[in-house]
Each structure stands twice: as structure tokens, then as C-alpha cells.
Amino acid sequence: MKVKKIVAPTMTEAMKRVRKEFGADAVILNSKEIVEGGFLGFFKKRNIQLIAAMDPQPKRTETTNTIQKVSKPTKASQAVLNENNGDVVREIRELKKWIEKHTIQQNVIQYGDFDTIFKFLLEQEVNPEIAGKITKNVMQETLKHGQDSESQMRTALKQEIKKQLANCTFGGIRYDKKFVHLVGPTGVGKTTTIAKIAAESVLKDKKKVAFITTDTYRIAAIDQLKTYAKILDVPIEIAYNLEDYRNAKQRFKDYDLVLVDTAGRNFRDPLYVEELRNMFDFDKEFETYLVLSLTTKQSDLENIYSQFHNIPIGQLIFTKSDETSQYGSILNLCISHQVGISYITNGQDVPDDIKEIRVDSLSEMLVGDYQHE
């Protein structure tokens, strides 16, 4: 068996190098984030390290009750099962024994198909533990019903993703809360996203909408929101302090929806979140959406979410889906924190480049180009 360590800046690049080195039959034995380089604590580089393997001569066996051949797990796949990678791997190892026991009844299903699912999820940058759990459950469901076609495998994968997200709330503005705050780090597109939500509410749902902005750190952000307000013919108030904010709330108390744009600051600064908590009354009239970019690496997304743990986050909004083809970070955050998604944006055009997300559309998006080999 050939085993090699691959180090790359991203999971996507790492998987490309694995495929180039070993081809489509490669198996990922282990993956982790590593930190390299640096000088006096600065300029450290984060990379993804994969341990990949391939058996150059996989063995096949033939059942006595059928003329069809059934693939046995390759040595590389067996190495994955023997790898001490937590409870998920141990459960997969136990399930593998169950597969072998029932292989006569389900002889048309290739064990390698499940490796394909696992590798696909890793390529989408799904957390390995989550990917292993989903793969294990798809294996059980597939074997139970004897499914082996591409459409059946895709369906089983989508259904399992939906089960994993069953406790998360999806969907856009419901107008049950008058005030909606958008919070998040700088550069993720909060102001443009507010304009898109407002346009949909005004033009499609015929709601009475207003803007409040507390982003007084950037003049450009105020001017941008003023421009959108003028186009949509909605009022806007600028809140430089808590008193301004409360006055604006009072002015707009009879509106259907008040969208509040907050300052985008360095999410690593705890004072930023503290300022938000002091500025806003997070009571029953309010809902808060955390806006995140899909181009942000997974470790930073986790850090951002953790930084906002003292603020009641209702749902997530993901931006810049047009700038990436990996959506695993969505699944990672939703499952890890049991939080749902309201919108995903895919460009700068207002009001077009925004999509309200339901669990069905999200599972379809996540499965994407999966092909069972």
C-alpha cells in the first residue's frame, strides 16, 4: 500500500494533489489543520494536511450465490477503518462487518460507493467527523433498501443531510419581529444584503420598511445605504449613539420591518461584540442574523460564531456563494451549532442576487455535482 502526506493551503487544493498523485481510488486516512512557519509569533501560515493512501492491487471476491462480482474493501479502505479516528470510524468499522455478513442479500452494492460519498463530502470541505457520520447513515439506509443507482444514492445523501438539519430553522423574513439586526465582520456584505432583503420586502411583499444604520465608522457605508433608501423610497436614520438608536426605534415603531445595519469590525476584538450588546435591546421585538462569507476559511467561521455566542443569533446569512464551489462550511456550522439559514447571496445585484433558503434547497445545493462512481 502506498501512503503519502499531502500539505496544501486549502482542502480543495489538497484533494486536487491527492487525485493527481493517486487518482480516483485514493483514500483519505487522516486530515487536520496545521500551522507552519512564522517569525516571533507573526506571519504563521495555516495549511491542511492529508494522509492519503492507495492499494495498487485491490482484491475482488465473488459470491457463491450470484454471477455478479462484489468489491471487497481495499487495503486502503481497511486502513481507514482501522485508523483510530474517534467513535465515527469505530462505528463505520462495525457497519463494515455487518455489510460483509449480509453481502449475499445485497451483492449488487459496491463498498467503494461509500468511499466516494465520503471523499465527495471532504472535497466540499465538510468536517471529517460530520462527513463520516453522514456516510455511515447513508450506508445503513442504502443497504436496508438495496439501493445502488446514482439517483438512489443521491437521494439517500440528500435525505440524510435533511435529517441532520431537522432541528434547524430555515427561511427568510417572516415579519413576526419588527426589528432585524444584521451583524458580522467587516467585508462580508451586510449593507448590500440589507438592501436586497428590503427590496424583496417592499417590492414583493408590499411591506412598510425602514433603515437604521449604526455603521458610523465608514462614511461609504452610510452613503451606500442612503442610496438604496432613496431608490426604494424608504426612510433611514443614522444612530451615532444609544440615544439616537432609541429615537430611531420610536420613529419607526409603526413600520412592518426595520432593518438595522451594524458596523463591521474585527471579529477578534471582544469590544466589538460588547458594543453591540450595549447598543441593542435584544428583546422579543428583535431578531439577529449573523452574516458570514462562504469564502472565509472554516476555522475563522468557527471563531466568528464563537465570538457572537453572547448575542442571540436567530439565523445565518451566507454571502459570496458565487465566489466558491465548496459549501461544506454551511453544513459544518448548521450541524455543530444547530442554527439555520435564512438567505444565501450570490452577487452584488440588488434585488436579484439573493435566495431564501429552505432545507430542501440547501440539501440540493450541498449534494451538488455528486456522482457515484
SULMOKA-V61285 format. One record per residue. SS is DSSP state (A for helix, B for strand, O for the rest). PSI is psi in whole degrees, -180 to 180 (* if undefined). D_CENTER is the distance of its C-alpha to the mean C-alpha in Angstrom with 2 decimals. Layout:
[[SS,PSI,D_CENTER] [SS,PSI,D_CENTER]]
//
This chain:
[[O,134,34.00] [B,126,32.60] [B,138,30.03] [B,146,28.60] [B,131,26.37] [B,131,24.07] [B,130,22.86] [B,162,20.77] [O,-32,18.88] [O,164,15.48] [A,-39,14.22] [A,-48,14.81] [A,-38,18.31] [A,-44,19.02] [A,-36,18.38] [A,-42,20.60] [A,-35,23.28] [A,-48,23.16] [A,-39,23.70] [A,-37,26.46] [A,-45,28.10] [A,-17,27.97] [O,-168,27.00] [O,-15,25.03] [O,6,26.52] [O,150,24.90] [B,134,23.37] [B,118,21.05] [B,-32,22.92] [B,147,20.94] [B,143,18.18] [B,161,17.87] [B,136,17.55] [B,156,21.07] [B,128,22.87] [B,158,25.88] [O,-152,28.69] [O,157,29.35] [B,117,32.63] [O,37,33.72] [O,-3,30.21] [B,165,28.97] [O,31,27.25] [O,147,25.32] [B,129,22.98] [B,131,19.75] [B,166,19.41] [B,129,17.86] [B,124,20.61] [B,141,20.74] [B,112,23.78] [B,155,24.39] [B,161,27.35] [B,135,29.31] [O,116,32.41] [O,-19,34.83] [O,74,36.77] [O,141,34.71] [O,150,37.08] [B,152,37.36] [B,160,39.38] [B,133,40.93] [O,156,41.32] [O,-15,44.90] [O,3,44.22] [O,157,42.59] [O,-10,43.07] [O,143,39.33] [B,142,37.92] [B,128,35.02] [B,128,32.97] [O,158,33.16] [O,137,30.43] [O,166,31.08] [A,-35,32.09] [A,-43,28.80] [A,-40,26.90] [A,-35,29.39] [A,-38,28.60] [A,-43,24.94] [A,-33,26.28] [A,-13,28.79] [O,131,26.41] [O,84,26.24] [O,38,22.46] [O,-174,22.43] [A,-35,22.74] [A,-46,20.27] [A,-40,22.42] [A,-38,25.56] [A,-39,24.49] [A,-38,23.80] [A,-42,27.23] [A,-39,28.88] [A,-33,27.35] [A,-40,28.67] [A,-39,32.12] [A,-39,31.76] [A,-47,30.90] [A,-36,34.02] [A,-36,36.12] [O,17,35.22] [O,-26,35.13] [O,-39,38.37] [O,-34,36.98] [O,47,33.69] [O,-11,35.10] [O,-6,33.38] [O,127,29.88] [O,131,29.05] [O,-32,27.41] [A,-23,25.87] [A,-36,23.72] [A,-33,21.59] [A,-38,21.38] [A,-43,20.05] [A,-47,17.17] [A,-45,16.37] [A,-38,16.73] [A,-46,14.62] [A,-39,11.57] [A,-39,12.50] [A,-31,12.92] [O,5,9.37] [O,32,8.81] [O,140,7.86] [O,132,9.87] [A,-38,13.41] [A,-43,14.36] [A,-42,11.67] [A,-41,12.46] [A,-41,16.09] [A,-44,16.04] [A,-45,14.59] [A,-45,17.12] [A,-46,19.87] [A,-35,19.48] [A,-39,19.44] [A,-48,22.53] [A,-46,24.27] [A,-41,23.71] [A,-45,24.74] [A,-33,27.82] [A,-38,28.81] [A,1,29.17] [O,34,30.16] [O,139,27.51] [O,-3,27.41] [O,163,26.97] [A,-44,23.98] [A,-38,23.43] [A,-40,23.76] [A,-40,21.31] [A,-44,18.69] [A,-44,19.55] [A,-39,19.38] [A,-44,15.88] [A,-42,14.67] [A,-38,16.76] [A,-40,15.44] [A,-42,11.77] [A,-37,13.41] [A,-41,15.45] [A,-24,12.73] [O,12,11.48] [O,-31,15.16] [O,6,15.55] [O,147,12.89] [O,129,14.39] [O,166,13.36] [O,158,15.50] [O,-156,16.99] [O,130,20.08] [O,-5,22.49] [O,18,25.33] [O,-11,25.99] [O,131,25.44] [O,-41,27.57] [B,127,25.88] [B,119,22.22] [B,140,21.10] [B,119,18.34] [B,163,17.69] [O,173,15.81] [O,167,16.88] [O,147,19.15] [O,3,18.30] [O,-13,15.02] [O,36,17.13] [A,-45,17.92] [A,-45,21.42] [A,-38,20.67] [A,-40,18.03] [A,-43,20.78] [A,-40,23.19] [A,-43,21.14] [A,-43,20.78] [A,-43,24.48] [A,-42,25.57] [A,-41,24.08] [A,-41,25.71] [A,-50,29.02] [A,-39,29.42] [A,-49,27.90] [O,-4,28.31] [O,42,31.45] [O,155,30.48] [O,112,32.24] [B,148,29.74] [B,161,30.26] [B,143,28.58] [B,134,28.88] [B,133,27.80] [O,6,28.06] [O,73,26.90] [O,3,30.45] [O,-25,29.52] [O,113,29.00] [A,-37,31.73] [A,-36,29.77] [A,-39,27.07] [A,-46,29.90] [A,-39,31.57] [A,-46,28.46] [A,-35,27.91] [A,-39,31.69] [A,-46,31.62] [A,-40,28.99] [A,-40,31.06] [A,-43,34.17] [A,-42,32.74] [A,-7,31.45] [O,51,34.59] [O,149,32.91] [B,158,34.21] [B,141,32.59] [B,141,33.51] [B,123,32.91] [O,109,32.70] [O,-18,34.01] [O,-179,34.39] [A,-39,34.02] [A,-43,37.22] [A,-41,36.07] [A,-44,32.86] [A,-35,34.85] [A,-40,37.32] [A,-42,34.63] [A,-45,33.29] [A,-40,36.85] [A,-37,37.43] [O,19,34.48] [O,-21,35.00] [O,7,36.05] [O,157,33.10] [O,-37,30.52] [B,128,27.52] [B,116,27.45] [B,125,24.44] [B,118,24.46] [B,127,23.26] [O,161,23.02] [O,136,23.74] [O,114,21.06] [O,176,22.18] [O,116,21.31] [O,-17,18.72] [O,-11,20.60] [O,110,23.68] [A,-22,24.11] [A,-29,26.71] [A,-51,24.20] [A,-37,22.62] [A,-40,26.18] [A,-40,27.38] [A,-44,24.84] [A,-37,26.00] [A,-30,29.59] [A,-39,29.21] [O,148,27.56] [O,103,28.74] [O,74,25.74] [O,-166,27.75] [O,-17,27.63] [O,-8,27.93] [B,150,24.69] [B,142,20.99] [B,129,18.52] [B,133,15.20] [B,121,13.16] [B,126,12.34] [B,151,9.91] [B,136,9.98] [O,-10,7.61] [O,-4,10.68] [O,138,10.61] [O,156,10.61] [A,-43,8.72] [A,-37,12.02] [A,-37,12.55] [A,-43,9.40] [A,-41,10.71] [A,-40,14.12] [A,-48,13.52] [A,-43,12.28] [A,-36,15.25] [A,-28,17.56] [O,16,17.15] [O,-21,17.77] [O,-3,21.25] [O,132,20.20] [O,97,19.34] [O,119,15.89] [O,-51,15.96] [B,171,12.62] [B,152,9.89] [B,127,10.39] [B,133,8.37] [B,168,11.13] [O,36,12.34] [A,-19,10.56] [A,-8,14.11] [A,9,14.11] [O,160,11.76] [O,6,11.51] [O,121,8.63] [O,14,5.25] [A,-28,4.62] [A,-29,3.00] [A,-50,0.85] [A,-41,3.89] [A,-48,5.25] [A,-43,5.68] [A,-46,6.70] [A,-44,8.89] [A,-36,10.17] [A,2,11.21] [O,51,11.76] [O,142,10.71] [B,-176,10.16] [B,140,9.51] [B,-49,12.67] [B,156,12.27] [B,131,10.63] [B,153,13.30] [O,36,14.50] [O,-176,17.67] [O,-11,20.44] [O,131,22.61] [O,128,23.47] [O,13,23.20] [O,-42,21.85] [O,58,18.50] [B,142,16.43] [B,126,15.17] [B,135,15.13] [O,130,12.43] [O,165,13.74] [A,-34,12.53] [A,-47,14.61] [A,-33,13.32] [A,-43,9.62] [A,-37,10.88] [A,-41,13.04] [A,-41,10.55] [A,-38,8.57] [A,-39,12.11] [O,-118,13.29] [O,23,16.14] [O,132,16.44] [O,125,20.17] [O,124,22.06] [O,*,24.74]]
//
